Every structure is written in structure tokens, then in C-alpha cells.
Amino acid sequence: MDLKLKRILVPVEGAATDHESIMLACSLAKKEKAEVLLLYVIEVRRNLPIDAEMTEQLEKGEIVLENVQRFADKIGCKVQTDLLQAREAGVAIVNGAVEHDVQLIVMGVPYQEKFGEYCVQARAQYVLEHAGCRVILTREPLPQEQQVMNGR
């Protein structure tokens, strides 16, 4: 199946996985001459109005977007950035993909355990289940102690 990429969405959150996701998206975008959109979502608690003024979170989001923009510039990739407020990040990512006619979402996920087993964070799980386009997850490496237990 041939897939022509016009737009790639990369959700960012100031995590260690952001740079790896951006590098992957940019390398794919360069091959296809596609656009890359970096999206930061501020999750708004249900007891607040969706357009609540969340100064601290807004400042953090702007700093994260500035940092990933600089990183993308450094690796020679032209990107667009967007920051929005939503109840759930996963829903906002899927809706953003539809709104921007995205063909691929590249998402970094941390290594997390729940009850001693690896689990995918809720926003990534939602995107995997509901995105109408392709999704690539990049997971950070196993923690050092986990690698030792696995004999690495």
C-alpha cells in the first residue's frame, strides 16, 4: 500500500521522547516533502471552563514549543507549532489530525509500568484506538535496572 504523506503530526509534551519523535517525523517528511506539525495540548480539568486562563500551563507549553522548534531548526527541519486546550489530550490529538488532514501521527511514549507490567499511557492508547490515520509510537528505552534484569 502506497502512502503519500502531506502532513505529519507530532504531539509534544516536554518529555524525553519528543526529540526522537521529531527526528523520525522530520526524516519521513524530508523524503516525502511533507509538512510537520508539533502540537502541545494543555489538559483542562472538568471543574474548569474549557477556555480557562491557565497561565502557568500556557507558559510551560510555550517553552516546550520553543525548545522543540529550536531542535527542529537545528536538525534542518521546518515545522509548524500549535498549542491548544482540551479536556483530554488523546481526543485533541485525534481531532487535530482530522482538522489538519494529517496522514501520520508520530508519538513518543515513556516506558511506564502499572502493576509490574508495561502499559501505554492513556493518551497514546486513545490515539491508537481512534486515529483515522497511521500512527507510529516511539518508546523510550527500558530503564537501566530493567535491562539488567533482562540480561542486557
C-alpha positions as CSV (number, residue, x, y, z in Angstrom):
1,M,0.0,0.0,0.0
2,D,1.5,3.3,-1.1
3,L,1.1,6.2,1.4
4,K,1.7,9.8,0.3
5,L,2.5,11.9,3.3
6,K,1.4,15.6,3.1
7,R,1.3,16.3,6.8
8,I,2.7,14.6,9.9
9,L,1.5,15.4,13.4
10,V,3.9,15.1,16.4
11,P,2.3,15.6,19.8
12,V,4.9,17.0,22.2
13,E,4.8,17.4,26.0
14,G,8.3,18.3,27.1
15,A,9.3,14.6,27.5
16,A,12.5,12.8,26.7
17,T,10.8,11.1,23.8
18,D,9.9,14.4,22.0
19,H,13.3,14.7,20.2
20,E,13.3,11.2,18.9
21,S,9.7,11.6,17.6
22,I,10.6,14.9,15.9
23,M,13.7,13.3,14.3
24,L,11.7,10.4,12.9
25,A,8.9,12.7,11.7
26,C,11.4,15.0,10.0
27,S,13.3,12.3,8.3
28,L,10.0,10.9,6.9
29,A,8.8,14.4,6.0
30,K,12.0,15.2,4.1
31,K,11.7,12.1,1.9
32,E,8.0,12.9,1.1
33,K,8.3,16.8,1.1
34,A,5.6,16.7,3.8
35,E,4.8,19.3,6.5
36,V,5.4,18.6,10.2
37,L,3.1,20.0,12.8
38,L,4.2,19.9,16.5
39,L,1.2,20.0,18.9
40,Y,1.2,20.8,22.6
41,V,-2.1,20.1,24.5
42,I,-3.0,21.6,27.8
43,E,-5.4,19.4,29.6
44,V,-8.2,21.3,31.4
45,R,-9.8,19.8,34.4
46,R,-13.5,19.2,34.1
47,N,-14.3,21.6,37.0
48,L,-12.9,24.5,34.9
49,P,-14.3,26.0,31.7
50,I,-12.5,24.7,28.6
51,D,-11.2,28.2,27.9
52,A,-10.0,28.8,31.5
53,E,-6.9,31.1,31.8
54,M,-4.2,28.6,32.7
55,T,-1.2,30.9,32.8
56,E,1.3,28.5,34.3
57,Q,0.4,25.7,31.9
58,L,0.4,28.1,28.9
59,E,3.9,29.3,29.8
60,K,5.1,25.7,30.1
61,G,3.5,24.9,26.7
62,E,5.1,27.9,25.0
63,I,8.5,27.0,26.5
64,V,8.2,23.4,25.3
65,L,7.2,24.5,21.8
66,E,10.1,27.0,21.6
67,N,12.5,24.2,22.6
68,V,11.2,21.7,20.1
69,Q,11.1,24.4,17.4
70,R,14.8,25.2,18.1
71,F,15.6,21.4,18.0
72,A,13.8,21.0,14.7
73,D,15.7,24.1,13.3
74,K,19.0,22.6,14.4
75,I,18.3,19.3,12.5
76,G,17.2,21.3,9.5
77,C,13.5,20.6,9.6
78,K,10.9,23.3,9.1
79,V,7.9,22.8,11.4
80,Q,4.7,24.5,12.4
81,T,3.6,24.6,16.1
82,D,0.3,24.7,17.7
83,L,-0.9,24.9,21.3
84,L,-4.4,24.2,22.4
85,Q,-6.5,23.5,25.5
86,A,-8.7,20.4,25.7
87,R,-10.3,18.1,28.2
88,E,-8.3,15.1,27.0
89,A,-5.0,15.2,25.1
90,G,-5.8,12.0,23.2
91,V,-9.0,13.4,21.8
92,A,-7.3,16.7,20.9
93,I,-4.6,14.9,19.1
94,V,-7.0,12.8,17.0
95,N,-9.2,15.9,16.3
96,G,-6.1,17.9,15.4
97,A,-5.1,15.1,12.9
98,V,-8.5,15.3,11.3
99,E,-8.6,19.1,11.3
100,H,-5.1,19.4,9.7
101,D,-5.7,16.5,7.2
102,V,-2.8,14.5,8.7
103,Q,-1.7,11.2,7.2
104,L,0.6,10.1,10.0
105,I,1.0,10.7,13.8
106,V,4.4,10.1,15.3
107,M,4.2,9.9,19.0
108,G,6.7,9.4,21.7
109,V,5.7,7.4,24.8
110,P,7.5,6.9,28.0
111,Y,8.3,3.5,29.5
112,Q,5.7,3.1,32.2
113,E,4.7,0.1,34.3
114,K,1.4,-0.5,36.0
115,F,1.2,-3.4,38.4
116,G,4.6,-4.5,37.3
117,E,3.7,-4.7,33.6
118,Y,4.5,-2.3,30.8
119,C,1.5,-0.1,29.8
120,V,0.9,2.6,27.2
121,Q,-0.2,5.9,28.6
122,A,-3.9,6.8,28.2
123,R,-3.4,9.5,25.5
124,A,-1.3,7.1,23.3
125,Q,-3.9,4.4,23.8
126,Y,-6.7,6.7,22.8
127,V,-4.8,7.8,19.7
128,L,-4.0,4.2,18.7
129,E,-7.7,3.3,19.1
130,H,-9.3,6.3,17.4
131,A,-6.9,7.9,14.9
132,G,-8.1,7.6,11.3
133,C,-4.6,7.8,10.0
134,R,-1.4,5.8,10.6
135,V,0.3,6.1,14.0
136,I,3.9,5.4,14.9
137,L,4.9,5.2,18.5
138,T,8.5,5.6,19.7
139,R,9.0,4.3,23.1
140,E,11.9,5.3,25.3
141,P,14.4,2.6,26.1
142,L,13.9,0.3,29.1
143,P,15.1,1.7,32.4
144,Q,18.7,0.5,33.2
145,E,17.5,-1.8,36.0
146,Q,15.0,-3.4,33.6
147,Q,17.8,-4.0,31.1
148,V,20.0,-5.7,33.7
149,M,17.1,-7.9,34.7
150,N,16.6,-8.9,31.1
151,G,20.2,-9.9,30.8
152,R,21.5,-6.9,28.7
